[in-house]
Amino acid sequence: MRPLADHRTRPGRPDLVICLGAIATHAILGTKAKVTELRGLLVEHEHFRVGVTVHPSAILRAPDRARAYSGFVDDLQALFAKTRSSRS
């Protein structure tokens, strides 16, 4: 894991880290990870699971903001549902 990501996740030892956008995704999963391929999925990482979605600023740049926002909310709901179901 990269030192910055290790430093930011060490204090709380989270079960789930949600990466918002490419920069966060690359910092946690590496530069080959693609947000478009990983959106809404849970990825097992060394010490925690990682969920990926777009950065909220992408919604503001989208031609159809309502659709972009809906996709963002759908991603988050799917991630949280998968987290709950995997704990049962």
N, C-alpha and C positions, 0 to 999 in steps of 0.2 A: 504494500500500500504506500502511496506517496506520503511524505512527511506532513504536508499541510492537512491532508485528509485525516491522517492518523491523529494529529493534534486536535482537530475539531471534533472528532468522534470519541476520543478517549474518555472525557469526563463522565458522560452519562451511559456509555456502553449501550447505545440504542439497538433495538431489535430491527428497526426499519429506518433507512435513510432515503428520503425522496429527493432526487436530483431534479432541479428546475432548470432545464436548458442544457445546451451542449457543454458549456464551460464546467458546470458542476458534474455532469456526466463523465467528461474526460478526466476530471480531477480524481474521481472515485474509481471509475472502471477502466480508464486508459483511453488513449487517443483514438483507438479504432472503434470504440463504441459509438453507435448512431442513435440519436434520439428517435428518429422516425421509425426505426426497427424495434426499439425497446419500449415505446410508449405503452403505459398501462400494464407492463409485465413486471413480475418480481424476479430479480436476478440474485442468486446466492453469491455472496462475497465472502471474504476471509472470516469476518467477525459478525456480519450482519447481512440482512437482505436489503436490496436496493430497488427502489421503484423509480421510474423515469417518466417525465412528462416535459412539455414545453415550458419555457420561461414565460411568466405572465406578460412580459412586455411584447412577446410575439403576438399576443391577442390584439394588442393595440395597433400593430402593423398589419394585421390580417385584413384582406379585402372584405371578408364577411365576419365581423367581430362576434356576432351572435353565435355563429357556427363554431368559431374558434374557441369561444368561452365554453360552449356546451361540450366540446371535445375535451377541454382541460378538466372540467368538472367530472366528466365521465371517467377520465383517466384516474383522478383522485379517488372516486367512488370505487372503481375496480380494484385499485391498490389496497384500499382499506378493507374491502370485502375479502380479498385474498388473504390479507393478514389475519383477519378474524377467523376465517375458515381453516387456516393452517395451524392455528393455536388450539382448535378443538380436538 
